[in-house]
Each structure stands twice: as C-alpha cells, then as structure tokens.
C-alpha cells in the first residue's frame, strides 16, 4: 500500500510565497517540485521546475516553432528582477494526481506510467496532505524486494 512506502515529509509552499522562496527551496533541498497548500494543509496544487522556466518564457511556443525568434530582453534576467513580486498563486498548477494511503502500489505505479508522472501526492479523505510517493520510491521498493 502507498502508506507503506510514501514519504511522510513533503516540501510545501503556500500561494503567498514568492518565486524567490520557491527557487531557493528547490535549490537548497535539491527538489524539482513543491506541494502548494493552504493554512490548514489542504493540497491546492503543485509548482515544479518546469513551471519556473515557463514563467520566464511565457511565449515559449513561439520560441519552439521559430528558433530564430528574437527577444528584446533576456527572459531569465527579467524574471529575476521580479522574483520577489511573483507569487506562487500566479504560477502553480491545480492539476495533479493524488492517492490515498490505502491505495495499492500497483494502481499508483500504473497511473504513473500511463500518465508519465514522477510523483503522486498522498492525501487523506478530507484533502489533507499527508505524503508523497515518487516513481523512484516504487523502483527502490521493487529492487530491494
């Protein structure tokens, strides 16, 4: 079951935290994503490294379709100038996968493969964040047997 191998300690931020706080936390703790929670620890969403890059490149689709696309400003420099003003609430995604502690590992593993996701947040029936399960945790469980 998920509760048998999930990580109970989950790195979180709130919607009011800044981009600078998120980036520092990700860098310091070597994380690629953080759960976004409210004051009651209800899971609201997720913010990951991809979201941070997209914040600097809001017109990234034009960049990809035209590699000769010319920018008047350096997008990452502009983002850094605003990192104390940009809030998590502006960047986080409310589309994420969850599981309950009693969910069977095989079900979560299948969902991860089918949807190509690296993490599933674990919540109680009343949406309180209680853990996270990473794909590598499942791999480690299988290898260790």
Secondary structure, 3 states (H helix, E strand, C coil): CHHHHCECCCCEECCCCEHHHHHHHHHHHCCCEEEEECCCCEEEEEEEHHHHHHHHCCCHHHHHHCCCCCCCCCHHHHHHHHCCCCEHHHHCECCCCEECCCCCHHHHHHHHHHHCCCEEEEECCCCEEEEEEEHHHHHHHHHHC
